[in-house]
Amino acid sequence: MKLLFLLLNTWILSDKPDSLKTPLSIHGNIQLTNNAISPVPSFSLGKPALLTTLYLQKSRFSFNPEFNFDLEAKPWSVNTWVRYQIIQQKKWDFTLGNNFSLFFKKNNPALTKEEFQLQRYQAFEFNLGYHFTKMRGVNLMLWKSQSLDEVGIKRGFFLMLVSQIGDLYNGKNIRLGVRPSLFVIDNTAPFTGYFASQISTMYFKKIPFNISFQTVHPLHTEPKTKFNWNVGLNFQF
């Protein structure tokens, strides 16, 4: 939480009069997925879900809350990302972020009457990006997380190298983008692993819907995990 206040203070103190005139940008995405997954098995829902993400941005400051539920309206996770873009250039950008999150772990009904165990987490994000063009670039992302409770995963480390190709195909009515990535996970579950992943998205230029296909392939994990995938129908607003 200290980083959250630091980011807020940095944004307020560094904001110039011209940036105060920058309008607030608000947009979002709602995804219906057949399989809500996570690279860390203990965080996966493993069944259909509704994922809602909002994007609020003013100048270099952004707030991205995420609300995720299963189709019975039972909670899965809530994220509240606060980010500040320190470097904002044509080719390079550098962003620091902080996240306070809630994870609702399903309990074993044979052991307790409480349906969920609430776990609270705080995470720090480092994101360095380089843009070849408006549609193509690479990002190096680092997350360090910690549990705010006695339960849950005490500490976590996530490092990902991701390539963004937004114009793999650009036709008259549709556009195809792909985000291949390699990432490493090491946390106190205990769980460690190396993964290859990708998210392919088909955008329709005349309607606010798109279709995404995600795969997560474990290269080496301890304990072992299986290949996972999902399909999402997205509505952008």
DRENDO-1510 file (C-alpha; in Angstrom, 1 decimal, always signed):
<recs>
REC; n; res; u; v; w
REC; 1; MET; +0.0; +0.0; +0.0 .
REC; 2; LYS; +3.0; +2.4; +0.6 .
REC; 3; LEU; +3.8; +2.1; -3.1 .
REC; 4; LEU; +0.2; +3.0; -4.0 .
REC; 5; PHE; +0.4; +6.2; -2.1 .
REC; 6; LEU; +3.9; +6.9; -3.6 .
REC; 7; LEU; +2.5; +6.6; -7.1 .
REC; 8; LEU; -0.5; +8.8; -6.3 .
REC; 9; ASN; +1.8; +11.5; -4.8 .
REC; 10; THR; +4.2; +11.3; -7.7 .
REC; 11; TRP; +1.3; +11.8; -10.2 .
REC; 12; ILE; -0.1; +14.8; -8.3 .
REC; 13; LEU; +3.2; +16.5; -7.7 .
REC; 14; SER; +4.6; +16.0; -11.2 .
REC; 15; ASP; +1.4; +16.9; -13.1 .
REC; 16; LYS; +1.8; +20.0; -15.2 .
REC; 17; PRO; -1.0; +22.5; -16.0 .
REC; 18; ASP; -1.3; +21.1; -19.5 .
REC; 19; SER; -1.7; +17.6; -18.3 .
REC; 20; LEU; -4.5; +18.7; -16.0 .
REC; 21; LYS; -6.5; +19.5; -19.2 .
REC; 22; THR; -6.0; +15.9; -20.4 .
REC; 23; PRO; -9.4; +14.3; -20.5 .
REC; 24; LEU; -10.1; +11.2; -18.5 .
REC; 25; SER; -10.2; +8.1; -20.7 .
REC; 26; ILE; -12.6; +5.3; -19.7 .
REC; 27; HIS; -13.1; +2.0; -21.5 .
REC; 28; GLY; -13.5; -1.6; -20.6 .
REC; 29; ASN; -13.9; -5.2; -21.6 .
REC; 30; ILE; -16.3; -8.0; -20.5 .
REC; 31; GLN; -15.2; -11.5; -21.3 .
REC; 32; LEU; -17.2; -14.7; -21.2 .
REC; 33; THR; -14.8; -17.6; -21.0 .
REC; 34; ASN; -15.3; -21.4; -21.0 .
REC; 35; ASN; -12.4; -22.0; -18.6 .
REC; 36; ALA; -11.1; -19.5; -16.1 .
REC; 37; ILE; -7.4; -20.4; -15.8 .
REC; 38; SER; -4.3; -19.2; -14.1 .
REC; 39; PRO; -0.7; -20.3; -14.6 .
REC; 40; VAL; -0.6; -21.1; -10.8 .
REC; 41; PRO; -2.9; -24.1; -10.4 .
REC; 42; SER; -4.1; -23.0; -6.9 .
REC; 43; PHE; -5.5; -19.8; -8.4 .
REC; 44; SER; -7.4; -21.4; -11.3 .
REC; 45; LEU; -11.2; -21.5; -11.3 .
REC; 46; GLY; -11.4; -24.2; -13.9 .
REC; 47; LYS; -14.9; -23.5; -15.1 .
REC; 48; PRO; -16.8; -20.9; -17.1 .
REC; 49; ALA; -16.6; -17.4; -15.8 .
REC; 50; LEU; -17.5; -13.7; -16.5 .
REC; 51; LEU; -14.4; -11.4; -16.4 .
REC; 52; THR; -14.9; -7.6; -16.3 .
REC; 53; THR; -12.1; -5.1; -16.6 .
REC; 54; LEU; -12.2; -1.3; -16.5 .
REC; 55; TYR; -9.5; +1.1; -17.7 .
REC; 56; LEU; -9.4; +4.6; -16.4 .
REC; 57; GLN; -6.5; +6.8; -17.5 .
REC; 58; LYS; -5.6; +10.4; -17.1 .
REC; 59; SER; -2.2; +11.6; -18.4 .
REC; 60; ARG; +0.4; +9.1; -17.1 .
REC; 61; PHE; -1.8; +7.7; -14.3 .
REC; 62; SER; -4.2; +4.7; -14.7 .
REC; 63; PHE; -6.5; +2.7; -12.6 .
REC; 64; ASN; -7.6; -0.8; -13.8 .
REC; 65; PRO; -10.0; -2.7; -11.6 .
REC; 66; GLU; -11.0; -6.3; -12.5 .
REC; 67; PHE; -14.0; -8.2; -11.2 .
REC; 68; ASN; -14.2; -11.9; -11.9 .
REC; 69; PHE; -17.1; -14.2; -11.1 .
REC; 70; ASP; -18.3; -17.7; -12.1 .
REC; 71; LEU; -21.6; -18.0; -14.0 .
REC; 72; GLU; -23.5; -18.5; -10.7 .
REC; 73; ALA; -22.4; -15.0; -9.6 .
REC; 74; LYS; -20.0; -16.5; -7.0 .
REC; 75; PRO; -16.7; -14.5; -6.7 .
REC; 76; TRP; -13.4; -15.7; -8.0 .
REC; 77; SER; -11.0; -12.7; -7.8 .
REC; 78; VAL; -10.9; -8.9; -7.6 .
REC; 79; ASN; -7.8; -6.9; -8.7 .
REC; 80; THR; -7.2; -3.1; -8.3 .
REC; 81; TRP; -4.2; -2.1; -10.4 .
REC; 82; VAL; -2.8; +1.4; -10.0 .
REC; 83; ARG; -0.1; +2.3; -12.5 .
REC; 84; TYR; +2.1; +5.3; -13.3 .
REC; 85; GLN; +4.0; +5.7; -16.6 .
REC; 86; ILE; +7.4; +7.1; -15.7 .
REC; 87; ILE; +8.8; +7.0; -19.3 .
REC; 88; GLN; +6.5; +7.8; -22.2 .
REC; 89; GLN; +8.3; +7.9; -25.5 .
REC; 90; LYS; +7.6; +6.9; -29.1 .
REC; 91; LYS; +9.7; +3.8; -28.8 .
REC; 92; TRP; +10.1; +3.2; -25.0 .
REC; 93; ASP; +7.8; +3.2; -22.0 .
REC; 94; PHE; +8.4; +2.3; -18.4 .
REC; 95; THR; +5.6; +1.8; -15.9 .
REC; 96; LEU; +5.4; +1.0; -12.2 .
REC; 97; GLY; +2.3; -0.5; -10.7 .
REC; 98; ASN; +0.8; -1.7; -7.5 .
REC; 99; ASN; -2.1; -4.1; -7.0 .
REC; 100; PHE; -4.3; -5.0; -4.1 .
REC; 101; SER; -6.2; -8.2; -4.8 .
REC; 102; LEU; -8.8; -10.5; -3.3 .
REC; 103; PHE; -8.9; -14.2; -4.1 .
REC; 104; PHE; -11.8; -16.4; -3.1 .
REC; 105; LYS; -10.6; -19.9; -2.6 .
REC; 106; LYS; -13.2; -22.6; -2.7 .
REC; 107; ASN; -13.2; -24.6; +0.6 .
REC; 108; ASN; -13.8; -28.3; +1.0 .
REC; 109; PRO; -17.4; -28.6; +2.2 .
REC; 110; ALA; -16.5; -31.7; +4.3 .
REC; 111; LEU; -14.1; -29.7; +6.4 .
REC; 112; THR; -15.9; -26.4; +6.9 .
REC; 113; LYS; -19.3; -24.7; +6.5 .
REC; 114; GLU; -17.7; -21.6; +5.0 .
REC; 115; GLU; -17.9; -21.8; +1.2 .
REC; 116; PHE; -14.9; -19.6; +0.6 .
REC; 117; GLN; -11.6; -18.6; +2.2 .
REC; 118; LEU; -10.8; -15.0; +1.5 .
REC; 119; GLN; -7.1; -14.4; +0.7 .
REC; 120; ARG; -5.7; -10.8; +0.3 .
REC; 121; TYR; -2.6; -10.0; -1.7 .
REC; 122; GLN; -0.4; -7.1; -2.6 .
REC; 123; ALA; +1.8; -7.0; -5.7 .
REC; 124; PHE; +4.4; -4.7; -7.3 .
REC; 125; GLU; +4.7; -4.5; -11.1 .
REC; 126; PHE; +7.7; -3.4; -13.2 .
REC; 127; ASN; +6.9; -3.1; -16.9 .
REC; 128; LEU; +9.5; -2.1; -19.6 .
REC; 129; GLY; +8.2; -1.8; -23.2 .
REC; 130; TYR; +9.8; -1.2; -26.6 .
REC; 131; HIS; +7.6; -0.5; -29.6 .
REC; 132; PHE; +8.8; -1.2; -33.1 .
REC; 133; THR; +5.5; +0.2; -34.6 .
REC; 134; LYS; +2.1; +1.1; -33.2 .
REC; 135; MET; +1.0; -2.5; -33.5 .
REC; 136; ARG; +4.2; -4.4; -32.6 .
REC; 137; GLY; +6.4; -4.4; -29.6 .
REC; 138; VAL; +7.9; -6.3; -26.7 .
REC; 139; ASN; +7.5; -6.0; -22.9 .
REC; 140; LEU; +9.4; -7.3; -20.0 .
REC; 141; MET; +7.2; -7.6; -16.9 .
REC; 142; LEU; +8.1; -8.4; -13.3 .
REC; 143; TRP; +5.6; -9.0; -10.5 .
REC; 144; LYS; +6.5; -9.5; -6.9 .
REC; 145; SER; +3.6; -10.4; -4.6 .
REC; 146; GLN; +3.0; -11.2; -1.0 .
REC; 147; SER; +0.1; -12.4; +1.1 .
REC; 148; LEU; -1.5; -9.9; +3.5 .
REC; 149; ASP; -2.9; -12.7; +5.7 .
REC; 150; GLU; -1.6; -15.8; +7.5 .
REC; 151; VAL; -3.3; -18.0; +4.8 .
REC; 152; GLY; -2.5; -18.2; +1.1 .
REC; 153; ILE; +0.8; -18.0; -0.8 .
REC; 154; LYS; +3.2; -16.0; +1.3 .
REC; 155; ARG; +5.5; -14.7; -1.5 .
REC; 156; GLY; +5.4; -14.9; -5.3 .
REC; 157; PHE; +7.7; -14.0; -8.2 .
REC; 158; PHE; +6.5; -13.7; -11.8 .
REC; 159; LEU; +8.8; -12.7; -14.8 .
REC; 160; MET; +7.4; -12.6; -18.3 .
REC; 161; LEU; +8.8; -11.6; -21.8 .
REC; 162; VAL; +5.9; -11.0; -24.1 .
REC; 163; SER; +5.7; -10.0; -27.8 .
REC; 164; GLN; +2.7; -8.1; -29.1 .
REC; 165; ILE; +1.8; -8.4; -32.8 .
REC; 166; GLY; -1.4; -6.6; -33.3 .
REC; 167; ASP; -1.5; -6.8; -37.1 .
REC; 168; LEU; -0.6; -10.4; -37.8 .
REC; 169; TYR; -3.5; -10.1; -40.3 .
REC; 170; ASN; -5.3; -6.9; -41.2 .
REC; 171; GLY; -8.2; -7.4; -43.6 .
REC; 172; LYS; -11.2; -5.3; -44.6 .
REC; 173; ASN; -13.5; -6.6; -41.8 .
REC; 174; ILE; -11.3; -8.4; -39.3 .
REC; 175; ARG; -7.9; -8.1; -37.7 .
REC; 176; LEU; -5.9; -10.8; -36.1 .
REC; 177; GLY; -3.4; -10.2; -33.2 .
REC; 178; VAL; -1.2; -12.5; -31.2 .
REC; 179; ARG; +0.7; -12.2; -27.9 .
REC; 180; PRO; +3.3; -15.0; -27.5 .
REC; 181; SER; +5.1; -15.1; -24.2 .
REC; 182; LEU; +7.6; -16.9; -22.1 .
REC; 183; PHE; +7.3; -16.7; -18.3 .
REC; 184; VAL; +8.7; -18.0; -15.0 .
REC; 185; ILE; +6.9; -18.5; -11.8 .
REC; 186; ASP; +8.4; -19.1; -8.3 .
REC; 187; ASN; +6.3; -18.9; -5.2 .
REC; 188; THR; +5.9; -20.4; -1.7 .
REC; 189; ALA; +2.9; -22.6; -2.6 .
REC; 190; PRO; +5.4; -24.3; -3.3 .
REC; 191; PHE; +5.2; -24.0; -7.0 .
REC; 192; THR; +7.9; -23.2; -9.7 .
REC; 193; GLY; +7.8; -23.4; -13.4 .
REC; 194; TYR; +8.7; -22.3; -16.9 .
REC; 195; PHE; +5.9; -21.7; -19.4 .
REC; 196; ALA; +5.2; -20.8; -23.0 .
REC; 197; SER; +1.9; -19.1; -23.6 .
REC; 198; GLN; +0.0; -17.2; -26.3 .
REC; 199; ILE; -3.2; -15.2; -26.7 .
REC; 200; SER; -4.6; -15.0; -30.2 .
REC; 201; THR; -7.5; -12.5; -30.8 .
REC; 202; MET; -9.7; -11.9; -33.8 .
REC; 203; TYR; -11.1; -8.4; -33.9 .
REC; 204; PHE; -14.2; -7.4; -35.9 .
REC; 205; LYS; -13.9; -3.9; -37.2 .
REC; 206; LYS; -17.6; -3.1; -37.4 .
REC; 207; ILE; -18.8; -4.6; -34.1 .
REC; 208; PRO; -17.5; -4.2; -30.6 .
REC; 209; PHE; -16.9; -7.9; -30.1 .
REC; 210; ASN; -13.8; -10.0; -30.5 .
REC; 211; ILE; -12.9; -13.7; -29.9 .
REC; 212; SER; -9.7; -14.7; -28.0 .
REC; 213; PHE; -8.0; -18.1; -27.7 .
REC; 214; GLN; -5.4; -18.6; -24.9 .
REC; 215; THR; -3.0; -21.5; -24.4 .
REC; 216; VAL; -0.6; -22.1; -21.5 .
REC; 217; HIS; +2.0; -24.8; -22.1 .
REC; 218; PRO; +4.2; -25.9; -19.1 .
REC; 219; LEU; +7.8; -26.5; -20.2 .
REC; 220; HIS; +9.0; -27.6; -16.7 .
REC; 221; THR; +7.1; -27.3; -13.4 .
REC; 222; GLU; +7.4; -28.6; -9.9 .
REC; 223; PRO; +4.9; -30.1; -9.1 .
REC; 224; LYS; +3.9; -31.1; -12.7 .
REC; 225; THR; +1.0; -29.4; -14.4 .
REC; 226; LYS; -0.9; -30.0; -17.6 .
REC; 227; PHE; -1.4; -28.0; -20.8 .
REC; 228; ASN; -4.4; -25.6; -20.4 .
REC; 229; TRP; -6.5; -23.4; -22.7 .
REC; 230; ASN; -9.6; -21.3; -22.9 .
REC; 231; VAL; -11.7; -19.4; -25.4 .
REC; 232; GLY; -13.2; -16.0; -24.6 .
REC; 233; LEU; -16.0; -13.9; -26.2 .
REC; 234; ASN; -15.2; -10.3; -25.5 .
REC; 235; PHE; -17.3; -7.2; -25.5 .
REC; 236; GLN; -15.4; -3.9; -25.6 .
REC; 237; PHE; -17.1; -0.7; -24.4 .
</recs>
